[in-house]
Amino acid sequence: MKTFHNPLHALHQGREEMFRGRMVPCHEVPARLDYVLAELQRRSQGELFTPEVDDAALDAAIARVHAERYTRFLAGAWDEWVAMDPANAQRDALPSVWPLPNRHGFRNDVLPANFAARLGLFSFDSGSPLMAGTWAAARMGAACAVAATRSVLAGDRAAFALTRPPGHHAGPDFFGGYCFLNNAAIAAQALRDAGMTRVAVLDVDYHHGNGTQTIFYERADVLTVSIHGDPSTEYPFFLGHADERGDGAGVGFNLNLPLPRGTGFKDWCAALERALDAVEAFDAQALVVPMGLDTFEGDPISGFTLGSGDYDTVGRMLAAAGLPTVFTFEGGYAVAEVGTNAVNLLEGFCRSA
């Protein structure tokens, strides 16, 4: 399996985040990727690459998923932040004000001139700090997703986009959950654009992939499936319920499998079996797996109880789908263990595939 890793990821290194009403050191840190990369070098699953995607092709792939006014804002946000006050160069930008949904009379169609208002317009939480290197790191992450997709389209059984910041919480025009560009959605759309008529996204992160669901919610050509903590108690709270099945042409093509905090591997596996049955019934031609490892029993911000050895089984179960597969690196905040857990999953997949 080829791994495409992001050489610019450490440019995005937040100082603090707002977490459940208080400022804390960021959970999403560069060491997450570094531990995975080190474990891949120790237990190689294939060759390591940096992505080679030309600017025009990368911009086009991003534009197929994200709104232009959103990406234009992200590209210039840091310069605007510092221009407001030179002292801002020493602190990250965090949103502090948001429009409520349109039914409450708040408008989001008019782009505010005020930077703080636009920062809030394009976000859904205050836990995703934006800094000088955020756009460069996120954009190179999208390049990893495109390169991994090209590898699979060229005939490889699977490829891994190893990048941060993660992506599955980012929607067509919003960031949050540490995510700015949705790498899994970019990969799924690139597979569609290359001629695959049915693509499935199977999200195994502890937190619901609300961005991915939003992007594809009204479409029948991309099946979105997510196994995650019950949103009645778990972030991102406002999406991820079992009754969200899609809208319009997309009705029946979104499957949420929420599980209670404390769920163990046996019950989690049963949900994965349901998810894989849905992928098979959809007759998918390719699979994208937002690979979150925050289902681990030692994760500091999650609540499932999978052990490190369980991820080998997860990899084998995903391989049994028999589909060309793109993996994107998502959550996993037990930093010292995330490398072992990631490579266990990939190793299980490669051995079975």
Order of alpha helices (4+ residues) and beta strands (2+ residues): beta-beta-beta-alpha-beta-alpha-alpha-alpha-alpha-beta-alpha-beta-alpha-beta-beta-alpha-beta-alpha-beta-alpha
